Amino acid sequence: MSCDKSTVPWVIILNLVFRIGVSMTKVVITEEQKKVLEQFLDENRPAELLNTYLYFIENKFNLQPVIFPKEKMIYQSADEVVRRLEKENKLWHETEIKIGFIHSSVNEETKKIYICPFTGKVFGDNTHPNPQDAIYDWVSKCPENTERIGGLRVKRFFVSEDPEVIQSYIEKTRSKKEPIKKVVYSSVLSGKLFNSKEAVIQDFKRNYLKNVSLVEVQNQNKFTIEDHFLAFIRKQLEEEKITTFIEALAEFDEFLPYVERWVETED
């Protein structure tokens, strides 16, 4: 999405506000917002009117837009993406693992583990020279693996880098009890296991979303803006709202040079 000057009559708006003094629904700029705007204008010389207004809106509504590259979509916040994916069951799946009690397979230095879903056998990234090959070999020969494709045992296994999941195996290797079952959560996107849904969500936000500013959202055309977010942006770009913003700026001596420059530029 982008807005060019043909969609907003900037000359009319600026002239009405600066020269005539249009009275509309008043926009109140708080002291904190004033400081934020001053910093933005100082760091982005010469700042355009539209970018300044969008920055004000982002700050006023505490917007935190994100790009979800996999879907080529921009959302108003990471939480918005999470809510939609959870509703559609596209973020995490509940699954069950076995935790075996095999000595020296995991320790405090282990960062990544490969888990056999049939026995709970686990290979650590620091306790085996090639843990991925080892787990492939293990599940292909595992007597408890009764899953077949074309008469051959499936080579299915779990992977986890979640410290809490890894810690579960560290604690259990010190016991000689029978393997136990544990409910964990699998990321739909990566397939990795996590100890909790919140851990899946944090991994998703950290690795699959990109933070962007509202100015960047407006200036790009590679990604689609989610419908509700797009409707919000369009509403904020109504002429009256922009006019009242300029009117509010003009009440501060610090902002008058910027308003004057915008008027001169548009003239």
Backbone hydrogen bonds in HBPLUS format (Angstrom, degrees):
<---DONOR---> <-ACCEPTOR-->    atom                        ^
c    i                          cat <-CA-CA->   ^        H-A-AA   ^      H-
h    n   atom  resd res      DA  || num        DHA   H-A  angle D-A-AA Bond
n    s   type  num  typ     dist DA aas  dist angle  dist       angle   num
A0007-THR N   A0004-ASP O   3.11 MM   3  5.90 163.7  2.13 120.8 125.1     1
A0010-TRP N   A0008-VAL O   2.77 MM   2  5.63 121.9  2.10 118.6 101.3     2
A0013-ILE N   A0009-PRO O   3.12 MM   4  6.38 168.1  2.14 156.8 160.4     3
A0014-LEU N   A0010-TRP O   2.85 MM   4  5.97 175.8  1.85 159.3 160.5     4
A0015-ASN N   A0011-VAL O   2.95 MM   4  5.99 163.5  1.97 148.0 153.3     5
A0016-LEU N   A0012-ILE O   2.94 MM   4  6.03 160.6  1.98 149.7 155.3     6
A0017-VAL N   A0013-ILE O   3.05 MM   4  6.25 163.3  2.07 152.0 156.3     7
A0018-PHE N   A0014-LEU O   2.83 MM   4  5.84 167.9  1.84 156.0 158.7     8
A0019-ARG N   A0015-ASN O   2.94 MM   4  5.32 151.5  2.02 131.4 140.6     9
A0020-ILE N   A0016-LEU O   3.21 MM   4  5.01 134.7  2.43 109.0 121.5    10
A0021-GLY N   A0016-LEU O   2.76 MM   5  6.06 131.2  2.00 146.7 162.2    11
A0034-LYS N   A0030-THR O   2.83 MM   4  6.03 150.0  1.92 148.5 157.6    12
A0035-LYS N   A0031-GLU O   3.07 MM   4  6.34 154.5  2.14 145.4 150.7    13
A0036-VAL N   A0032-GLU O   3.07 MM   4  6.36 157.1  2.12 147.0 153.4    14
A0037-LEU N   A0033-GLN O   2.89 MM   4  6.10 157.9  1.94 149.4 155.0    15
A0038-GLU N   A0034-LYS O   2.92 MM   4  6.13 159.0  1.96 149.3 155.3    16
A0039-GLN N   A0035-LYS O   3.04 MM   4  6.26 156.9  2.09 146.4 152.1    17
A0040-PHE N   A0036-VAL O   2.99 MM   4  6.23 157.5  2.04 145.3 151.9    18
A0041-LEU N   A0037-LEU O   2.85 MM   4  6.05 170.2  1.86 158.4 160.3    19
A0042-ASP N   A0038-GLU O   2.97 MM   4  6.04 149.3  2.07 141.2 149.9    20
A0043-GLU N   A0039-GLN O   2.95 MM   4  6.09 148.1  2.05 146.2 154.1    21
A0044-ASN N   A0040-PHE O   2.98 MM   4  5.98 123.2  2.31 143.8 157.5    22
A0052-THR N   A0048-GLU O   3.02 MM   4  6.17 157.5  2.07 149.5 156.2    23
A0053-TYR N   A0049-LEU O   2.90 MM   4  6.14 160.7  1.94 155.9 161.1    24
A0054-LEU N   A0050-LEU O   2.90 MM   4  6.12 162.5  1.93 152.4 157.2    25
A0055-TYR N   A0051-ASN O   2.94 MM   4  6.09 152.8  2.02 143.4 150.9    26
A0056-PHE N   A0052-THR O   3.00 MM   4  6.24 152.2  2.08 143.8 151.5    27
A0057-ILE N   A0053-TYR O   2.94 MM   4  6.28 156.7  1.99 151.7 157.6    28
A0058-GLU N   A0054-LEU O   2.91 MM   4  6.13 159.4  1.95 148.4 154.1    29
A0059-ASN N   A0055-TYR O   3.03 MM   4  6.24 157.8  2.08 147.1 152.5    30
A0060-LYS N   A0056-PHE O   2.80 MM   4  5.94 162.1  1.83 152.2 158.0    31
A0061-PHE N   A0057-ILE O   3.03 MM   4  6.06 166.9  2.05 152.7 154.4    32
A0063-LEU N   A0058-GLU O   2.91 MM   5  4.89 151.1  1.99 140.4 147.7    33
A0062-ASN N   A0059-ASN O   3.29 MM   3  4.93 156.2  2.35  95.4 102.3    34
A0212-VAL N   A0065-PRO O   3.11 MM 147  5.59 165.4  2.13 137.4 137.2    35
A0066-VAL N   A0075-TYR O   3.02 MM   9  5.46 157.3  2.07 143.7 149.7    36
A0075-TYR N   A0066-VAL O   2.88 MM   9  5.46 160.7  1.92 160.8 165.9    37
A0067-ILE N   A0210-LYS O   2.74 MM 143  5.07 158.4  1.79 144.7 151.4    38
A0210-LYS N   A0067-ILE O   3.00 MM 143  5.07 151.5  2.09 140.5 148.8    39
A0068-PHE N   A0073-MET O   2.78 MM   5  5.36 172.4  1.78 171.4 174.1    40
A0071-GLU N   A0068-PHE O   3.00 MM   3  5.81 137.9  2.18 125.1 133.8    41
A0072-LYS N   A0068-PHE O   2.99 MM   4  5.88 116.5  2.40 138.0 151.4    42
A0073-MET N   A0068-PHE O   3.38 MM   5  5.36 165.5  2.41 127.9 129.9    43
A0072-LYS N   A0069-PRO O   3.04 MM   3  4.54 142.5  2.18  90.5 102.0    44
A0224-THR N   A0072-LYS O   3.01 MM 152  6.29 163.9  2.04 151.6 146.4    45
A0074-ILE N   A0224-THR O   2.77 MM 150  6.11 147.2  1.87 155.1 160.5    46
A0226-GLU N   A0074-ILE O   2.89 MM 152  5.83 174.1  1.89 161.7 161.7    47
A0080-GLU N   A0077-SER O   3.19 MM   3  5.30 130.3  2.45  96.7 108.9    48
A0082-VAL N   A0078-ALA O   3.02 MM   4  6.33 165.2  2.04 155.0 159.0    49
A0083-ARG N   A0079-ASP O   2.90 MM   4  6.08 162.5  1.93 148.6 152.8    50
A0084-ARG N   A0080-GLU O   3.17 MM   4  6.38 161.2  2.21 146.1 150.6    51
A0085-LEU N   A0081-VAL O   2.94 MM   4  6.17 171.3  1.94 160.7 163.0    52
A0086-GLU N   A0082-VAL O   2.87 MM   4  5.97 160.4  1.91 153.6 159.1    53
A0087-LYS N   A0083-ARG O   3.03 MM   4  6.12 155.7  2.09 142.0 148.7    54
A0088-GLU N   A0084-ARG O   3.05 MM   4  6.30 143.3  2.19 144.9 154.7    55
A0090-LYS N   A0085-LEU O   2.76 MM   5  4.88 174.9  1.76 149.7 150.0    56
A0089-ASN N   A0086-GLU O   3.11 MM   3  4.86 160.0  2.15  99.7 105.3    57
A0188-VAL N   A0091-LEU O   3.01 MM  97  5.23 175.7  2.01 126.6 127.9    58
A0093-HIS N   A0186-SER O   2.86 MM  93  5.11 148.8  1.96 141.1 151.5    59
A0186-SER N   A0093-HIS O   2.75 MM  93  5.11 169.7  1.76 158.5 159.1    60
A0095-THR N   A0184-VAL O   2.96 MM  89  5.53 172.2  1.97 147.3 148.2    61
A0184-VAL N   A0095-THR O   2.93 MM  89  5.53 161.4  1.96 145.4 151.7    62
A0097-ILE N   A0182-LYS O   2.90 MM  85  5.38 165.2  1.92 153.6 157.2    63
A0182-LYS N   A0097-ILE O   2.83 MM  85  5.38 151.9  1.91 153.3 160.4    64
A0099-ILE N   A0180-ILE O   2.75 MM  81  5.37 162.0  1.79 159.1 165.2    65
A0180-ILE N   A0099-ILE O   3.22 MM  81  5.37 148.7  2.32 136.0 138.0    66
A0110-THR N   A0107-ASN O   3.08 MM   3  5.51 165.1  2.11 116.7 121.5    67
A0125-ASP N   A0112-LYS O   2.91 MM  13  5.42 138.9  2.08 164.7 168.2    68
A0113-ILE N   A0160-SER O   2.96 MM  47  5.50 163.2  1.99 156.9 162.4    69
A0160-SER N   A0113-ILE O   3.07 MM  47  5.50 156.4  2.13 150.6 154.9    70
A0114-TYR N   A0123-PHE O   2.90 MM   9  5.18 152.9  1.98 145.3 154.3    71
A0123-PHE N   A0114-TYR O   2.90 MM   9  5.18 154.2  1.97 144.4 153.1    72
A0115-ILE N   A0158-PHE O   2.79 MM  43  4.92 164.4  1.81 139.0 144.5    73
A0158-PHE N   A0115-ILE O   2.93 MM  43  4.92 167.8  1.94 146.0 149.5    74
A0116-CYS N   A0121-LYS O   2.77 MM   5  5.13 167.0  1.79 162.3 165.8    75
A0120-GLY N   A0116-CYS O   2.98 MM   4  5.10 145.0  2.10 134.6 144.5    76
A0127-THR N   A0124-GLY O   3.35 MM   3  5.10 159.3  2.40  96.6 102.6    77
A0134-ALA N   A0130-ASN O   3.00 MM   4  6.17 154.3  2.07 151.4 159.7    78
A0135-ILE N   A0131-PRO O   2.93 MM   4  6.11 154.8  1.99 147.3 151.8    79
A0136-TYR N   A0132-GLN O   3.13 MM   4  6.32 158.7  2.18 145.7 151.5    80
A0137-ASP N   A0133-ASP O   2.96 MM   4  6.16 162.8  1.99 149.0 153.6    81
A0138-TRP N   A0134-ALA O   2.86 MM   4  6.05 154.6  1.93 144.8 152.6    82
A0139-VAL N   A0135-ILE O   2.96 MM   4  6.12 177.0  1.96 156.4 155.6    83
A0140-SER N   A0136-TYR O   3.14 MM   4  6.17 145.3  2.27 141.9 151.2    84
A0141-LYS N   A0138-TRP O   3.08 MM   3  5.43 148.9  2.18 106.6 115.9    85
A0142-CYS N   A0138-TRP O   2.79 MM   4  5.72 118.8  2.16 145.0 163.3    86
A0145-ASN N   A0142-CYS O   3.05 MM   3  5.36 162.9  2.08 112.9 118.1    87
A0154-VAL N   A0147-GLU O   3.06 MM   7  5.79 152.9  2.14 133.6 137.1    88
A0149-ILE N   A0152-LEU O   2.84 MM   3  5.36 154.8  1.90 150.8 157.6    89
A0152-LEU N   A0149-ILE O   3.16 MM   3  5.36 163.8  2.19 110.7 113.0    90
A0193-LEU N   A0159-VAL O   2.73 MM  34  6.01 156.6  1.78 151.6 159.9    91
A0165-VAL N   A0162-ASP O   3.04 MM   3  5.39 121.2  2.40 108.5 122.4    92
A0166-ILE N   A0162-ASP O   3.03 MM   4  6.32 168.0  2.04 161.5 165.1    93
A0167-GLN N   A0163-PRO O   2.81 MM   4  5.91 153.0  1.89 141.8 149.8    94
A0168-SER N   A0164-GLU O   3.17 MM   4  6.36 141.6  2.32 136.4 145.0    95
A0168-SER N   A0165-VAL O   3.12 MM   3  5.21 126.1  2.42  96.6 110.2    96
A0169-TYR N   A0166-ILE O   3.06 MM   3  5.40 126.1  2.36 104.3 117.0    97
A0170-ILE N   A0166-ILE O   3.09 MM   4  6.47 151.9  2.17 147.6 156.3    98
A0171-GLU N   A0167-GLN O   2.98 MM   4  6.19 165.1  2.01 155.8 158.0    99
A0172-LYS N   A0168-SER O   3.13 MM   4  6.25 154.5  2.20 137.7 144.9   100
A0173-THR N   A0169-TYR O   3.03 MM   4  6.05 142.6  2.18 146.0 152.8   101
A0174-ARG N   A0171-GLU O   3.39 MM   3  5.93 160.5  2.43 108.3 114.0   102
A0175-SER N   A0172-LYS O   3.03 MM   3  5.46 167.1  2.05 117.3 120.2   103
A0185-TYR N   A0194-PHE O   2.86 MM   9  5.14 165.9  1.88 157.3 159.5   104
A0194-PHE N   A0185-TYR O   2.70 MM   9  5.14 143.7  1.83 146.1 158.6   105
A0187-SER N   A0192-LYS O   2.89 MM   5  5.49 165.7  1.92 158.5 161.4   106
A0191-GLY N   A0187-SER O   2.72 MM   4  4.83 139.7  1.88 127.9 140.1   107
A0200-VAL N   A0196-SER O   3.31 MM   4  6.70 148.9  2.41 142.2 149.8   108
A0200-VAL N   A0197-LYS O   3.05 MM   3  5.12 118.9  2.44  96.9 111.9   109
A0201-ILE N   A0197-LYS O   2.96 MM   4  6.30 159.6  2.00 153.8 159.4   110
A0202-GLN N   A0198-GLU O   2.90 MM   4  6.14 160.0  1.94 149.9 154.8   111
A0203-ASP N   A0199-ALA O   3.06 MM   4  6.18 156.2  2.12 141.6 148.0   112
A0204-PHE N   A0200-VAL O   2.90 MM   4  6.15 153.3  1.97 147.5 155.5   113
A0205-LYS N   A0201-ILE O   2.92 MM   4  6.21 163.7  1.95 154.9 158.2   114
A0206-ARG N   A0202-GLN O   2.99 MM   4  6.07 152.9  2.07 142.7 150.4   115
A0207-ASN N   A0203-ASP O   2.94 MM   4  5.97 153.9  2.01 149.5 155.4   116
A0208-TYR N   A0204-PHE O   2.85 MM   4  5.27 149.2  1.95 146.7 150.3   117
A0217-VAL N   A0213-SER O   2.97 MM   4  6.31 149.4  2.07 144.7 153.8   118
A0218-GLN N   A0214-LEU O   3.03 MM   4  6.25 158.1  2.08 146.3 150.9   119
A0219-ASN N   A0215-VAL O   3.02 MM   4  6.22 144.5  2.15 143.9 153.8   120
A0229-PHE N   A0226-GLU O   3.05 MM   3  5.42 114.9  2.49 109.3 124.9   121
A0230-LEU N   A0226-GLU O   2.82 MM   4  6.00 158.6  1.87 160.2 167.3   122
A0231-ALA N   A0227-ASP O   2.93 MM   4  6.16 156.1  1.99 149.8 156.0   123
A0232-PHE N   A0228-HIS O   3.06 MM   4  6.28 151.8  2.14 140.6 148.1   124
A0233-ILE N   A0229-PHE O   2.98 MM   4  6.28 160.8  2.01 151.9 156.3   125
A0234-ARG N   A0230-LEU O   2.95 MM   4  6.17 167.5  1.97 153.3 156.7   126
A0235-LYS N   A0231-ALA O   3.02 MM   4  6.17 153.3  2.09 143.4 150.6   127
A0236-GLN N   A0232-PHE O   3.05 MM   4  6.36 153.3  2.12 148.1 155.2   128
A0237-LEU N   A0233-ILE O   3.03 MM   4  6.30 132.1  2.26 144.2 157.7   129
A0237-LEU N   A0234-ARG O   3.17 MM   3  5.06 133.0  2.40  92.4 105.3   130
A0238-GLU N   A0235-LYS O   3.29 MM   3  5.53 158.7  2.34 110.0 111.0   131
A0241-LYS N   A0238-GLU O   3.11 MM   3  5.52 119.8  2.49 106.7 120.6   132
A0242-ILE N   A0238-GLU O   3.19 MM   4  6.54 161.4  2.23 157.7 163.1   133
A0243-THR N   A0239-GLU O   2.88 MM   4  6.05 160.6  1.91 154.8 160.9   134
A0244-THR N   A0240-GLU O   2.97 MM   4  6.18 161.4  2.01 149.8 153.6   135
A0245-PHE N   A0241-LYS O   3.12 MM   4  6.29 144.0  2.25 139.0 148.5   136
A0246-ILE N   A0242-ILE O   3.05 MM   4  6.39 160.2  2.09 153.2 157.0   137
A0247-GLU N   A0243-THR O   2.93 MM   4  6.18 158.5  1.98 149.8 156.6   138
A0248-ALA N   A0244-THR O   2.98 MM   4  6.12 149.3  2.08 137.6 145.0   139
A0249-LEU N   A0245-PHE O   2.98 MM   4  6.32 154.3  2.05 148.4 155.5   140
A0250-ALA N   A0246-ILE O   2.96 MM   4  6.19 154.4  2.02 150.7 157.4   141
A0251-GLU N   A0248-ALA O   3.21 MM   3  5.50 156.6  2.27 105.1 112.2   142
A0252-PHE N   A0249-LEU O   3.01 MM   3  5.75 168.7  2.02 123.5 127.3   143
A0255-PHE N   A0252-PHE O   3.08 MM   3  5.51 140.4  2.24 108.4 118.5   144
A0256-LEU N   A0253-ASP O   3.30 MM   3  5.26 145.3  2.43  97.5 107.0   145
A0258-TYR N   A0255-PHE O   3.06 MM   3  5.46 124.8  2.38 108.3 121.8   146
A0259-VAL N   A0255-PHE O   3.11 MM   4  6.45 161.3  2.15 155.9 161.6   147
A0260-GLU N   A0256-LEU O   2.84 MM   4  6.01 166.7  1.86 159.8 163.3   148
A0261-ARG N   A0257-PRO O   2.97 MM   4  6.10 153.3  2.04 138.4 145.8   149
A0262-TRP N   A0258-TYR O   2.93 MM   4  6.20 157.2  1.98 149.9 155.9   150
A0263-VAL N   A0259-VAL O   2.98 MM   4  6.26 154.9  2.04 148.6 155.5   151
A0264-GLU N   A0260-GLU O   2.90 MM   4  6.20 163.9  1.93 151.9 156.1   152
A0265-THR N   A0261-ARG O   2.81 MM   4  5.95 159.0  1.85 151.1 157.3   153
A0266-GLU N   A0262-TRP O   2.99 MM   4  6.11 162.4  2.02 146.7 151.0   154
A0267-ASP N   A0263-VAL O   2.91 MM   4  6.09 144.8  2.03 145.6 156.0   155
